[in-house]
Amino acid sequence: MIELSVNGRTERVDADASTPLLYVLRDDLGLVAAKFGCGLGQCGACTVLVDDQPVFSCITSIAALPGRAITTVEGLGTPDKPGIVQRAFEMEQAAQCGYCIPGMIARAEALLRHSTTPSEDEMRTAMSPSLCRCGTHMRILRAVRRAASMRGGGVVDPAERVA
């Protein structure tokens, strides 16, 4: 048994220590927002937060996680009461197919937990490890700008103004 702190709750899972976090989240805990994309840590669909840092859950074994705070998109809000980043993504209609969105939201959340006033370059760098096949990158970037503004900050040198 391995004890993990997921979304503020202690979870005990009966899994091999080398099991990737993504499988434990989806198969053992029923948290299905993080998606399997590439399995190589290259697309970002599986991104979650570990101690407020974005990580690829498909290549992070649970052996490295006891005592660390894991946050999934489900831990950021609910359908009835979404978190700020989730609301911003909805307001900007940032999702097309939606497959990449949980990872994008996790990356945006990590960025804005560290700075509510990132530069445009910092924002783009923070979001770049996650890929969107539908091409909604510009709406995703607008959503990050909006979320920063909603948190009382903003992107200091925005390529676009938040309406």
VOBAKE-218052 format. One record per residue (C-alpha): y negated, x, z; residue number from 1. Coordinates in steps of 0.25 Angstrom, whole numbers, plus 5000, padded with zeros to 4 digits. Example, Ala and Ser with C-alpha at 12.3 -4.5 7.8 and 13.67 -1.06 7.14 Angstrom:
<site north="5018" east="5049" up="5031" k="1"/>
<site north="5004" east="5055" up="5029" k="2"/>
end
This chain:
<site north="5000" east="5000" up="5000" k="1"/>
<site north="4986" east="5005" up="4996" k="2"/>
<site north="4974" east="4999" up="5003" k="3"/>
<site north="4962" east="4997" up="4994" k="4"/>
<site north="4948" east="4991" up="4996" k="5"/>
<site north="4945" east="4982" up="4984" k="6"/>
<site north="4932" east="4973" up="4984" k="7"/>
<site north="4930" east="4975" up="4999" k="8"/>
<site north="4945" east="4971" up="5003" k="9"/>
<site north="4956" east="4980" up="5007" k="10"/>
<site north="4968" east="4978" up="4998" k="11"/>
<site north="4982" east="4983" up="5000" k="12"/>
<site north="4990" east="4986" up="4987" k="13"/>
<site north="5004" east="4990" up="4985" k="14"/>
<site north="5003" east="4999" up="4973" k="15"/>
<site north="5006" east="5013" up="4970" k="16"/>
<site north="4994" east="5023" up="4973" k="17"/>
<site north="4993" east="5027" up="4959" k="18"/>
<site north="4991" east="5013" up="4954" k="19"/>
<site north="4977" east="5011" up="4947" k="20"/>
<site north="4967" east="5003" up="4954" k="21"/>
<site north="4966" east="4993" up="4942" k="22"/>
<site north="4980" east="4989" up="4944" k="23"/>
<site north="4979" east="4986" up="4959" k="24"/>
<site north="4966" east="4978" up="4957" k="25"/>
<site north="4972" east="4970" up="4946" k="26"/>
<site north="4987" east="4968" up="4949" k="27"/>
<site north="4987" east="4969" up="4965" k="28"/>
<site north="4973" east="4964" up="4969" k="29"/>
<site north="4970" east="4954" up="4957" k="30"/>
<site north="4957" east="4960" up="4954" k="31"/>
<site north="4957" east="4959" up="4939" k="32"/>
<site north="4942" east="4962" up="4935" k="33"/>
<site north="4945" east="4977" up="4932" k="34"/>
<site north="4953" east="4978" up="4919" k="35"/>
<site north="4963" east="4987" up="4913" k="36"/>
<site north="4956" east="4993" up="4901" k="37"/>
<site north="4961" east="5007" up="4897" k="38"/>
<site north="4968" east="5012" up="4909" k="39"/>
<site north="4962" east="5025" up="4908" k="40"/>
<site north="4948" east="5024" up="4915" k="41"/>
<site north="4941" east="5024" up="4901" k="42"/>
<site north="4936" east="5009" up="4899" k="43"/>
<site north="4931" east="5005" up="4913" k="44"/>
<site north="4937" east="4991" up="4913" k="45"/>
<site north="4945" east="4994" up="4926" k="46"/>
<site north="4932" east="4999" up="4933" k="47"/>
<site north="4931" east="4996" up="4948" k="48"/>
<site north="4923" east="5002" up="4959" k="49"/>
<site north="4928" east="5011" up="4969" k="50"/>
<site north="4918" east="5015" up="4980" k="51"/>
<site north="4908" east="5010" up="4971" k="52"/>
<site north="4912" east="5019" up="4959" k="53"/>
<site north="4918" east="5014" up="4946" k="54"/>
<site north="4932" east="5018" up="4944" k="55"/>
<site north="4942" east="5015" up="4933" k="56"/>
<site north="4953" east="5007" up="4941" k="57"/>
<site north="4963" east="5010" up="4930" k="58"/>
<site north="4964" east="5024" up="4934" k="59"/>
<site north="4961" east="5024" up="4948" k="60"/>
<site north="4973" east="5024" up="4957" k="61"/>
<site north="4973" east="5016" up="4970" k="62"/>
<site north="4977" east="5029" up="4977" k="63"/>
<site north="4962" east="5033" up="4977" k="64"/>
<site north="4957" east="5020" up="4982" k="65"/>
<site north="4960" east="5018" up="4997" k="66"/>
<site north="4948" east="5017" up="5005" k="67"/>
<site north="4939" east="5015" up="4993" k="68"/>
<site north="4931" east="5003" up="4989" k="69"/>
<site north="4936" east="4997" up="4976" k="70"/>
<site north="4927" east="4986" up="4970" k="71"/>
<site north="4931" east="4978" up="4958" k="72"/>
<site north="4923" east="4968" up="4950" k="73"/>
<site north="4929" east="4957" up="4958" k="74"/>
<site north="4923" east="4963" up="4971" k="75"/>
<site north="4909" east="4963" up="4965" k="76"/>
<site north="4907" east="4948" up="4964" k="77"/>
<site north="4914" east="4935" up="4961" k="78"/>
<site north="4913" east="4925" up="4949" k="79"/>
<site north="4905" east="4916" up="4959" k="80"/>
<site north="4896" east="4927" up="4965" k="81"/>
<site north="4896" east="4939" up="4955" k="82"/>
<site north="4890" east="4953" up="4959" k="83"/>
<site north="4877" east="4957" up="4953" k="84"/>
<site north="4884" east="4966" up="4942" k="85"/>
<site north="4893" east="4955" up="4939" k="86"/>
<site north="4881" east="4945" up="4938" k="87"/>
<site north="4874" east="4955" up="4929" k="88"/>
<site north="4886" east="4956" up="4919" k="89"/>
<site north="4887" east="4941" up="4918" k="90"/>
<site north="4872" east="4940" up="4916" k="91"/>
<site north="4872" east="4950" up="4905" k="92"/>
<site north="4884" east="4944" up="4899" k="93"/>
<site north="4890" east="4958" up="4899" k="94"/>
<site north="4905" east="4954" up="4897" k="95"/>
<site north="4911" east="4951" up="4884" k="96"/>
<site north="4926" east="4952" up="4886" k="97"/>
<site north="4923" east="4956" up="4900" k="98"/>
<site north="4935" east="4967" up="4901" k="99"/>
<site north="4925" east="4978" up="4904" k="100"/>
<site north="4916" east="4970" up="4913" k="101"/>
<site north="4923" east="4973" up="4927" k="102"/>
<site north="4922" east="4988" up="4924" k="103"/>
<site north="4908" east="4987" up="4919" k="104"/>
<site north="4904" east="4979" up="4932" k="105"/>
<site north="4911" east="4989" up="4941" k="106"/>
<site north="4903" east="5000" up="4934" k="107"/>
<site north="4890" east="4993" up="4935" k="108"/>
<site north="4892" east="4989" up="4950" k="109"/>
<site north="4895" east="5004" up="4953" k="110"/>
<site north="4883" east="5009" up="4946" k="111"/>
<site north="4874" east="4999" up="4953" k="112"/>
<site north="4880" east="5001" up="4967" k="113"/>
<site north="4875" east="5015" up="4965" k="114"/>
<site north="4861" east="5012" up="4959" k="115"/>
<site north="4854" east="4999" up="4956" k="116"/>
<site north="4845" east="5008" up="4947" k="117"/>
<site north="4853" east="5016" up="4938" k="118"/>
<site north="4848" east="5022" up="4925" k="119"/>
<site north="4852" east="5016" up="4911" k="120"/>
<site north="4860" east="5029" up="4909" k="121"/>
<site north="4867" east="5028" up="4923" k="122"/>
<site north="4870" east="5013" up="4920" k="123"/>
<site north="4876" east="5017" up="4906" k="124"/>
<site north="4884" east="5029" up="4912" k="125"/>
<site north="4890" east="5020" up="4923" k="126"/>
<site north="4894" east="5010" up="4914" k="127"/>
<site north="4899" east="5019" up="4903" k="128"/>
<site north="4914" east="5021" up="4908" k="129"/>
<site north="4916" east="5006" up="4905" k="130"/>
<site north="4919" east="5001" up="4891" k="131"/>
<site north="4916" east="4988" up="4885" k="132"/>
<site north="4923" east="4985" up="4872" k="133"/>
<site north="4915" east="4972" up="4870" k="134"/>
<site north="4902" east="4980" up="4869" k="135"/>
<site north="4894" east="4973" up="4880" k="136"/>
<site north="4889" east="4986" up="4885" k="137"/>
<site north="4874" east="4982" up="4883" k="138"/>
<site north="4877" east="4969" up="4891" k="139"/>
<site north="4884" east="4977" up="4902" k="140"/>
<site north="4873" east="4987" up="4903" k="141"/>
<site north="4863" east="4975" up="4904" k="142"/>
<site north="4872" east="4969" up="4915" k="143"/>
<site north="4871" east="4983" up="4923" k="144"/>
<site north="4856" east="4983" up="4921" k="145"/>
<site north="4855" east="4969" up="4926" k="146"/>
<site north="4864" east="4971" up="4938" k="147"/>
<site north="4856" east="4983" up="4942" k="148"/>
<site north="4843" east="4974" up="4941" k="149"/>
<site north="4850" east="4963" up="4949" k="150"/>
<site north="4853" east="4974" up="4960" k="151"/>
<site north="4838" east="4977" up="4961" k="152"/>
<site north="4839" east="4989" up="4953" k="153"/>
<site north="4840" east="4991" up="4938" k="154"/>
<site north="4843" east="5001" up="4928" k="155"/>
<site north="4831" east="5011" up="4928" k="156"/>
<site north="4830" east="5013" up="4914" k="157"/>
<site north="4836" east="5001" up="4907" k="158"/>
<site north="4839" east="5001" up="4892" k="159"/>
<site north="4837" east="4986" up="4894" k="160"/>
<site north="4829" east="4978" up="4904" k="161"/>
<site north="4837" east="4967" up="4912" k="162"/>
<site north="4831" east="4953" up="4909" k="163"/>
end
